[in-house]
Amino acid sequence: MPRGPLWRAALTVSAALAAAVLVAAPASAQQPAPIGRYVAMGDSYTAGPLVPIQTGKPVGCLRSTNNYPALVAKGLAVTTAQDVSCSGATTADLAGPQRTGLGTNAAQLDALGPDVSLVTLGIGGNDIGFVSIIADCATRSPLRPGGAACRDHFTSTGADELAARVDATAPKIAAALAEITERAPQARVLLVGYPALLPDTGPGCFPVVPFSAGDVDYLRGVEKKLNAMLAEQAAAAGADYVDTYTPSIGHDMCAAHGTRWVEGLIPTSPAAPAHPNAAGMRGMADAVLGALAPSSNVA
């Protein structure tokens, strides 16, 4: 077949297109590397109690197949994902077994190893007594709806007891992050904060959420202090802090059904009281994925 000027021109165009493909190829290499083994650790805000579908062993940890670790694993090229989070966990339960009403969860740190490339940790709320604080304030605050009975209780000695609990938890978080780094030296570590339980501004929604305006302001400040401490400890340890509070503003316990990410004391969607529902878990997963790759999200 004759190979005249037209054939040579076509060959030149084809060569140019091939070169363009080769030049563009490195762009794909800039995408996040696949995650080899992902381990998720944490408390109930990680596990997702009562969010469908509950799974895992032991049953008492109340893990959900739609908690944020599960959604993060789906959103990434994860080879192996292991969720060892457990409802009620404190920092002590990272290094030692945790007994639940339905079985014992092994020390969460035991899931780590040199082959782990991603770790998420959400912990600290139970160290300051999250459940007892909510229960105590829900009892005290309605007795003085125009005051701040809960705040007054925790500051009755002249010092802020809850602020002191946050400060006392800081070295425990630091120790946990150090242990994670030692056991999984190749892993990227993300410390995940807590979403907004109460409105970021304003008096709240008494009596639907039974905290007076003064106590809403106080409790909001306690959560912000807790998250700030977590961010500080992450930075000190060379880990990444995942802010779930900011994206959850407007999705707190006072938000309308269908808008809220955190259920009230009487849930209207499947979730434990004062805990993230399925939408909240999606929002938290998006925050984690955003920290790993800004273009990632949960479908």
Buried (B, 14 or more C-beta within 10 A) or exposed (E): EEEEEEEEEEEEEEEEEEEEEEEEEEEEEEEEEEBBBBBBBBBBBBBBBBBBEBBBEBEBBBBBBBBBBBBBBBBBEBEEBBBBBBBBBBBEBBEBEBEBEEBEBBBBBEBBEEEBBBBBBBBBBBBBBBBEBBBBBBEBBBEBBEBBBBBBBBBEEEEBBBBEBBEEBBEBBBBBBEBBBEBBEEBBBBBBBBBBBBBEEEBBBBEEBBBBBBBBBBBBBBBBBBBBBBBBBBEEBEBBBBBBBEBBBEBBBBBEEEEBBBBBBEBEBBBBBBBBBBBBBBBBBBBBBBBBEEEBBBE
